[in-house]
Amino acid sequence: MQKEELKKQILELTRQYYKAAHGEAQEFVPGKTRINYGGRYFDAEEMVNLVDASLDFWLTAGPWATRFEHRFAEWLGVKFCSLVNSGSSANLLAFYTLTAQELGERRIQRGDEVITVAAGFPTTVAPIMQYGAVPVFVDVTLRDYNLNVSQLETAFSPRTKAVMVAHTLGNPFDLQAVVDFCKKHNLWLIEDNCDALGSEYFIDGAWRKTGTIGDIGTSSFYPPHHMTMGEGGAVYTNNAQLHKYVNSFRDWGRECWCLGGVDNTCGYRFSRQFGQLPVGYDHKYVYSHLGFNLKATDMQAAIGCAQLDKLDTIVARRRENFDVLRSGLEGTPGLILPDAQANSRPSWFGFLITVKADAPFTRNDLTTYLEEHKIQTRNLFAGNLTKHPAFATCVEGQDYRIAVSLETTDIVMNQTFWIGVYPGMTREKLDYMVQTIREFCQK
């Protein structure tokens, strides 16, 4: 009883601490208060859960992690979810799952090709190359900034095994076209959903959340994303076989599927023979894959459980903030504004802007002006990944392949940037952003 009473007092004091340290909104002073593109969006519940989990001192993945996986899968509308330590790890894990030898002829092997884009975040592509497969780059289209689906057939070859691509800043790519292409050629589809949590796409007569339509989806819970654990991510699927391999690669490559601290779930811990090991070798130490340790902690999962309670509100606020910027900047000279993909309801991560080629100013002119006026900006990640130093020692046609000219990708690299729509933004901040951009462009 003393333990429970002490815990109750600690958690109540945690609520009070949140109110004292984080509860009051800061006054916004135009031109002086910095407007970040994203940030942590939380209240006392996240801090209470974090302290609650820390008092249990489980430290590794445990009861909170299991709770999060079940609740997140339910929210997404999928059967299986695996919590990991970052969105980049989620992408690594999703890709390596498709290299499992048990997949037979559909297994991705070294030298096989995976269709993707260069205008995105590097860890969508890095796992492909780290394994020894070959990314095949197609171009993107302006206004939606997603892969150009008209180029998929051009990119296809007898070595193509998968499509792995992100929904750009929350805007779904043309899932119907990509799904049809993958079905036609019997390809895997990995949806990098790290910037699009809560986005929806109408397919097969129903609205479905992005990340759940392909074979595997991934999420990131880095602080600026739709929900946060500080660090963290998830891999999810409706395929029980793939889920088994996801967990194996995540958990050192082991054959055993017992939860941490649990033994002999399968009932044959010392009674089977695996590989060339002796009969009865402890199943907990049998390894079916060359895996990793990509698990998250229970404390991270506890934060995530509180964030899940806010997720619908977060998605709604992001959509509202995007609409304010879209209507406020409509008709601004020199700018190309973003459009939602047809048949989609985006859960926006940011608001993309491209400076027209004939504008009397450049992208860097505008972003420098905005930064000087305390409005944080970001480029569309790599712009064109193949132009980066990481590719300096890579050989085109061997380490990677460019299926078509990446003309629009280069436009994105040179002329595109984005500003934030995260739910912590007030209407005052959004109006100031619109006013500042319009003033610069109308000079």
C-alpha positions as CSV (number, residue, x, y, z in Angstrom):
1,M,0.0,0.0,0.0
2,Q,2.9,2.4,0.8
3,K,4.4,1.7,-2.7
4,E,1.1,2.5,-4.4
5,E,0.5,5.6,-2.4
6,L,4.0,6.9,-3.1
7,K,3.5,6.2,-6.8
8,K,0.2,8.1,-6.8
9,Q,1.9,11.1,-5.2
10,I,4.8,11.0,-7.7
11,L,2.4,11.0,-10.6
12,E,0.3,13.8,-9.2
13,L,3.4,15.8,-8.7
14,T,4.4,15.0,-12.2
15,R,1.1,16.6,-13.4
16,Q,1.9,19.7,-11.3
17,Y,5.4,19.9,-12.7
18,Y,4.1,19.7,-16.3
19,K,1.7,22.6,-15.5
20,A,4.5,24.7,-14.0
21,A,7.2,23.9,-16.6
22,H,5.2,23.4,-19.8
23,G,1.6,24.4,-19.2
24,E,1.6,28.1,-20.2
25,A,1.7,29.0,-23.8
26,Q,4.4,31.5,-24.7
27,E,3.4,34.9,-26.1
28,F,3.9,35.1,-29.8
29,V,5.7,38.3,-31.0
30,P,5.8,38.5,-34.8
31,G,9.3,38.7,-36.1
32,K,10.8,37.8,-32.8
33,T,9.3,34.5,-31.7
34,R,10.7,31.7,-33.8
35,I,8.2,29.5,-35.7
36,N,9.7,26.1,-35.9
37,Y,8.5,23.7,-38.7
38,G,7.6,21.1,-36.1
39,G,8.0,20.2,-32.5
40,R,6.8,18.1,-29.6
41,Y,3.1,18.2,-29.1
42,F,2.2,16.8,-25.6
43,D,0.6,17.4,-22.3
44,A,0.8,16.0,-18.8
45,E,-0.3,12.5,-19.8
46,E,2.9,11.8,-21.7
47,M,5.0,12.9,-18.8
48,V,2.9,10.8,-16.3
49,N,3.2,7.7,-18.5
50,L,6.9,8.2,-18.9
51,V,7.4,8.5,-15.1
52,D,5.0,5.6,-14.5
53,A,7.1,3.4,-16.8
54,S,10.4,4.5,-15.3
55,L,9.2,3.6,-11.8
56,D,8.5,0.0,-13.1
57,F,12.2,0.1,-14.3
58,W,11.5,-2.5,-17.0
59,L,13.9,-0.5,-19.3
60,T,13.7,-2.8,-22.4
61,A,10.5,-3.4,-24.4
62,G,7.8,-4.8,-22.1
63,P,4.2,-4.4,-21.1
64,W,3.9,-0.8,-22.4
65,A,5.4,-1.8,-25.7
66,T,3.0,-4.7,-26.1
67,R,0.1,-2.3,-25.2
68,F,1.3,0.2,-27.8
69,E,1.6,-2.4,-30.6
70,H,-1.9,-3.6,-30.1
71,R,-3.5,-0.2,-29.8
72,F,-1.5,1.2,-32.8
73,A,-2.4,-1.7,-35.0
74,E,-6.1,-1.2,-34.1
75,W,-5.9,2.5,-34.9
76,L,-4.3,1.8,-38.3
77,G,-6.7,-1.1,-39.0
78,V,-4.0,-3.8,-39.5
79,K,-3.4,-7.1,-37.9
80,F,0.2,-6.8,-36.8
81,C,2.5,-4.1,-35.5
82,S,6.1,-4.2,-34.3
83,L,7.6,-1.3,-32.3
84,V,11.2,-0.3,-33.1
85,N,13.7,2.4,-32.1
86,S,13.3,4.8,-35.1
87,G,11.7,5.3,-38.4
88,S,14.9,4.7,-40.2
89,S,15.2,1.3,-38.4
90,A,11.6,0.6,-39.4
91,N,12.6,1.1,-43.1
92,L,15.7,-1.1,-42.6
93,L,13.6,-3.8,-41.0
94,A,10.8,-3.6,-43.6
95,F,13.3,-4.1,-46.4
96,Y,15.4,-6.8,-44.7
97,T,12.2,-8.7,-44.0
98,L,11.8,-9.2,-47.8
99,T,15.2,-10.8,-48.0
100,A,14.2,-13.7,-45.8
101,Q,15.1,-17.0,-47.4
102,E,11.7,-18.5,-46.5
103,L,10.1,-16.2,-49.2
104,G,11.6,-18.4,-51.9
105,E,11.6,-17.0,-55.4
106,R,10.0,-13.7,-54.2
107,R,12.9,-13.1,-51.8
108,I,15.0,-10.0,-52.6
109,Q,18.6,-11.0,-53.3
110,R,21.7,-9.0,-53.9
111,G,21.6,-7.5,-57.4
112,D,17.8,-7.4,-57.5
113,E,16.2,-4.1,-58.2
114,V,13.8,-1.9,-56.1
115,I,11.9,1.0,-57.7
116,T,12.0,4.2,-55.6
117,V,12.7,8.0,-55.9
118,A,15.7,10.2,-55.3
119,A,13.6,13.2,-54.0
120,G,13.1,12.0,-50.4
121,F,14.8,11.0,-47.2
122,P,17.9,8.9,-47.5
123,T,16.9,6.0,-45.2
124,T,14.1,5.0,-47.6
125,V,16.9,4.1,-50.1
126,A,19.8,3.3,-47.8
127,P,18.7,-0.2,-46.8
128,I,18.4,-1.3,-50.4
129,M,22.0,-0.3,-51.1
130,Q,23.3,-1.5,-47.7
131,Y,22.0,-5.0,-48.5
132,G,23.5,-5.0,-52.0
133,A,20.3,-4.6,-54.0
134,V,19.9,-1.9,-56.6
135,P,17.6,1.2,-56.2
136,V,16.0,2.2,-59.5
137,F,15.1,5.9,-59.5
138,V,12.1,7.4,-61.2
139,D,11.2,11.1,-61.3
140,V,8.5,12.9,-59.3
141,T,5.8,15.3,-60.3
142,L,5.3,18.9,-59.2
143,R,2.5,19.9,-56.9
144,D,2.1,16.4,-55.3
145,Y,5.9,15.7,-55.2
146,N,5.4,11.9,-55.4
147,L,6.7,9.4,-57.9
148,N,5.7,9.7,-61.5
149,V,3.6,6.5,-62.0
150,S,3.8,6.9,-65.8
151,Q,7.5,5.9,-65.5
152,L,7.0,2.6,-63.6
153,E,6.9,0.4,-66.6
154,T,10.1,2.0,-68.0
155,A,11.8,1.3,-64.7
156,F,10.8,-2.3,-64.6
157,S,13.2,-5.1,-65.5
158,P,13.4,-8.9,-65.0
159,R,15.4,-8.1,-61.8
160,T,12.7,-5.9,-60.2
161,K,11.4,-7.3,-56.9
162,A,9.7,-4.4,-55.1
163,V,8.6,-0.8,-54.9
164,M,9.8,1.1,-51.8
165,V,8.6,4.7,-51.7
166,A,7.4,7.3,-49.3
167,H,4.2,9.4,-49.2
168,T,5.8,12.8,-49.5
169,L,5.2,15.1,-46.5
170,G,1.9,13.4,-45.9
171,N,0.6,13.5,-49.5
172,P,-0.2,9.9,-50.6
173,F,1.3,8.8,-53.8
174,D,-1.0,7.3,-56.5
175,L,-1.6,4.0,-54.6
176,Q,-4.1,2.6,-57.1
177,A,-1.5,2.9,-59.9
178,V,1.3,1.5,-57.8
179,V,-0.8,-1.4,-56.4
180,D,-1.9,-2.3,-59.9
181,F,1.7,-2.2,-61.2
182,C,2.9,-4.4,-58.3
183,K,0.1,-6.9,-58.8
184,K,0.8,-7.1,-62.5
185,H,4.5,-8.0,-61.9
186,N,4.1,-9.8,-58.6
187,L,6.2,-7.2,-56.7
188,W,6.4,-6.3,-53.0
189,L,5.2,-2.8,-52.0
190,I,6.8,-1.1,-48.9
191,E,5.0,2.1,-48.0
192,D,7.3,4.5,-46.1
193,N,4.6,6.2,-44.1
194,C,6.9,8.1,-41.8
195,D,5.7,11.5,-42.9
196,A,2.0,10.5,-43.5
197,L,0.6,9.0,-40.4
198,G,-3.2,9.3,-40.6
199,S,-3.3,10.0,-44.3
200,E,-6.1,8.1,-46.2
201,Y,-6.6,6.8,-49.7
202,F,-9.8,5.6,-51.4
203,I,-9.1,2.1,-52.9
204,D,-11.2,-1.0,-53.4
205,G,-14.4,0.9,-52.5
206,A,-13.2,2.1,-49.1
207,W,-11.0,4.7,-47.3
208,R,-7.9,3.1,-45.9
209,K,-5.0,4.6,-44.0
210,T,-1.7,4.8,-45.9
211,G,0.9,2.3,-44.8
212,T,-1.8,-0.4,-44.6
213,I,-2.4,-0.9,-48.4
214,G,1.0,-2.3,-49.4
215,D,2.7,-5.4,-48.0
216,I,4.5,-3.5,-45.2
217,G,4.2,0.0,-43.8
218,T,6.6,2.0,-41.6
219,S,6.2,4.9,-39.2
220,S,8.6,7.3,-37.4
221,F,8.0,8.8,-34.0
222,Y,10.8,11.4,-34.1
223,P,9.6,14.6,-32.3
224,P,8.5,16.6,-35.4
225,H,6.4,13.8,-36.7
226,H,2.7,13.3,-36.3
227,M,3.2,11.5,-33.0
228,T,6.4,11.2,-30.9
229,M,8.3,8.9,-28.5
230,G,11.4,11.1,-28.8
231,E,12.9,8.3,-30.9
232,G,10.9,5.4,-32.1
233,G,9.1,3.8,-35.1
234,A,6.9,0.9,-36.2
235,V,6.6,-1.7,-38.9
236,Y,3.1,-3.0,-39.7
237,T,1.5,-5.5,-42.0
238,N,-1.5,-7.8,-42.5
239,N,0.7,-10.7,-43.5
240,A,1.3,-13.1,-40.6
241,Q,4.4,-14.6,-42.3
242,L,6.0,-11.2,-42.9
243,H,5.2,-10.2,-39.3
244,K,7.1,-13.2,-38.0
245,Y,10.2,-12.3,-40.1
246,V,9.9,-8.6,-39.0
247,N,10.1,-9.6,-35.4
248,S,13.0,-12.1,-36.1
249,F,15.1,-9.4,-37.9
250,R,14.3,-6.9,-35.2
251,D,15.2,-9.3,-32.3
252,W,18.7,-10.4,-33.3
253,G,17.5,-12.7,-36.1
254,R,16.3,-15.3,-33.6
255,E,13.9,-18.1,-34.4
256,C,12.1,-17.9,-31.0
257,W,9.1,-15.6,-30.7
258,C,8.8,-15.5,-26.9
259,L,8.2,-12.1,-25.4
260,G,11.0,-10.7,-23.2
261,G,11.1,-12.5,-19.9
262,V,8.9,-15.4,-21.1
263,D,10.2,-18.9,-21.9
264,N,8.9,-21.8,-24.0
265,T,5.8,-20.2,-25.5
266,C,6.2,-22.6,-28.4
267,G,6.3,-25.7,-26.1
268,Y,9.4,-27.2,-27.8
269,R,12.3,-25.2,-26.3
270,F,14.6,-28.2,-26.0
271,S,13.0,-30.8,-28.3
272,R,13.6,-29.7,-31.9
273,Q,16.5,-29.7,-34.4
274,F,17.4,-26.5,-36.3
275,G,20.0,-26.2,-39.1
276,Q,23.1,-28.2,-38.2
277,L,22.7,-27.6,-34.5
278,P,22.3,-30.6,-32.1
279,V,18.8,-31.8,-31.4
280,G,17.4,-30.0,-28.4
281,Y,19.5,-26.9,-28.7
282,D,17.8,-24.1,-26.7
283,H,15.2,-22.5,-29.1
284,K,15.8,-19.1,-27.5
285,Y,19.3,-19.1,-29.0
286,V,18.5,-20.3,-32.5
287,Y,19.0,-17.7,-35.2
288,S,17.1,-18.0,-38.5
289,H,18.3,-14.7,-40.0
290,L,21.2,-12.3,-39.8
291,G,19.3,-9.7,-37.8
292,F,19.7,-6.6,-35.6
293,N,18.6,-5.3,-32.2
294,L,16.1,-2.6,-33.2
295,K,13.7,-2.7,-30.2
296,A,12.4,0.4,-28.4
297,T,12.1,0.8,-24.6
298,D,9.0,0.5,-22.5
299,M,9.4,4.2,-21.5
300,Q,9.2,5.3,-25.1
301,A,6.2,3.1,-25.6
302,A,4.5,4.6,-22.6
303,I,4.8,8.1,-24.2
304,G,3.4,6.6,-27.4
305,C,0.3,5.3,-25.6
306,A,-0.5,8.8,-24.4
307,Q,0.2,10.2,-27.9
308,L,-2.3,7.7,-29.4
309,D,-5.1,9.4,-27.5
310,K,-4.3,12.6,-29.3
311,L,-3.6,11.3,-32.7
312,D,-7.0,12.0,-34.3
313,T,-6.9,15.5,-33.0
314,I,-3.3,15.9,-34.3
315,V,-4.3,14.8,-37.8
316,A,-7.2,17.2,-37.9
317,R,-5.1,20.1,-36.7
318,R,-2.5,19.4,-39.4
319,R,-5.2,19.4,-42.1
320,E,-6.7,22.6,-40.8
321,N,-3.3,24.4,-40.7
322,F,-2.4,23.3,-44.2
323,D,-5.8,24.7,-45.4
324,V,-5.0,28.0,-43.8
325,L,-1.7,28.3,-45.6
326,R,-3.1,27.0,-48.9
327,S,-5.9,29.5,-49.0
328,G,-3.8,32.4,-47.7
329,L,-1.0,31.9,-50.2
330,E,-3.3,31.2,-53.2
331,G,-2.3,33.5,-56.1
332,T,1.1,34.5,-54.6
333,P,3.3,35.5,-57.6
334,G,6.3,33.3,-58.3
335,L,5.1,30.3,-56.3
336,I,3.8,26.8,-57.1
337,L,1.6,25.6,-54.3
338,P,1.0,21.9,-53.3
339,D,-2.1,19.9,-54.3
340,A,-3.4,16.7,-52.6
341,Q,-3.2,13.5,-54.6
342,A,-6.6,12.5,-56.2
343,N,-8.6,10.1,-54.1
344,S,-6.7,11.0,-50.9
345,R,-7.2,12.8,-47.6
346,P,-3.6,13.8,-46.6
347,S,-2.4,14.1,-43.0
348,W,0.1,16.8,-43.9
349,F,3.6,16.8,-42.4
350,G,4.5,20.1,-44.1
351,F,3.5,22.7,-46.7
352,L,5.7,22.4,-49.9
353,I,6.4,25.5,-52.0
354,T,8.3,25.6,-55.3
355,V,9.7,28.9,-56.6
356,K,8.9,29.2,-60.3
357,A,11.9,29.3,-62.7
358,D,10.9,32.7,-64.0
359,A,10.4,34.3,-60.6
360,P,12.5,37.4,-59.8
361,F,13.9,35.6,-56.8
362,T,15.3,32.2,-56.0
363,R,14.4,29.6,-53.4
364,N,17.4,30.6,-51.3
365,D,16.4,34.3,-51.5
366,L,13.0,33.4,-50.1
367,T,14.1,31.0,-47.4
368,T,16.9,33.3,-46.2
369,Y,14.2,36.1,-45.9
370,L,11.9,33.7,-44.0
371,E,14.7,32.5,-41.6
372,E,15.6,36.2,-40.9
373,H,12.0,36.7,-40.0
374,K,12.1,33.8,-37.6
375,I,10.2,31.3,-39.8
376,Q,12.0,28.0,-40.0
377,T,12.3,26.3,-43.4
378,R,13.4,23.0,-44.7
379,N,14.3,21.6,-48.1
380,L,12.6,18.5,-49.3
381,F,15.3,16.3,-47.6
382,A,17.9,15.0,-50.1
383,G,16.5,16.9,-53.1
384,N,18.2,14.6,-55.4
385,L,19.9,11.8,-53.4
386,T,22.2,10.8,-56.3
387,K,24.0,14.3,-56.1
388,H,25.1,13.8,-52.5
389,P,28.6,12.9,-51.3
390,A,27.4,9.4,-50.3
391,F,27.0,8.6,-53.9
392,A,30.5,9.8,-54.9
393,T,31.9,6.3,-54.9
394,C,28.8,4.6,-56.3
395,V,28.7,3.5,-59.9
396,E,25.5,4.3,-61.9
397,G,24.3,1.2,-63.6
398,Q,25.9,-1.0,-61.0
399,D,25.1,0.3,-57.5
400,Y,22.0,2.2,-58.6
401,R,20.1,2.9,-61.8
402,I,18.3,6.0,-63.1
403,A,15.4,4.8,-65.1
404,V,14.5,8.2,-66.7
405,S,15.9,11.7,-66.5
406,L,15.3,13.2,-63.0
407,E,14.3,16.6,-64.3
408,T,11.6,17.4,-61.8
409,T,13.7,15.9,-59.0
410,D,16.4,18.5,-59.9
411,I,13.7,21.2,-59.8
412,V,12.8,20.1,-56.3
413,M,16.5,20.1,-55.4
414,N,17.0,23.7,-56.6
415,Q,13.6,25.4,-56.2
416,T,11.5,23.7,-53.5
417,F,11.2,24.1,-49.7
418,W,8.6,23.6,-47.0
419,I,7.3,25.2,-43.9
420,G,5.5,23.5,-41.0
421,V,1.9,22.8,-40.2
422,Y,2.3,21.0,-36.9
423,P,-0.5,21.2,-34.4
424,G,1.3,23.5,-32.0
425,M,1.0,26.4,-34.4
426,T,-1.6,29.1,-33.6
427,R,-3.6,31.0,-36.1
428,E,-1.5,34.0,-35.3
429,K,1.6,32.2,-36.4
430,L,0.0,30.9,-39.6
431,D,-1.2,34.3,-40.6
432,Y,2.2,35.8,-39.9
433,M,3.8,33.1,-42.2
434,V,1.3,33.9,-45.0
435,Q,1.8,37.7,-44.6
436,T,5.6,37.4,-44.6
437,I,5.7,35.2,-47.7
438,R,3.3,37.4,-49.6
439,E,5.2,40.6,-48.7
440,F,8.4,39.2,-50.0
441,C,6.9,37.8,-53.2
442,Q,5.1,41.0,-54.0
443,K,8.0,43.3,-53.6
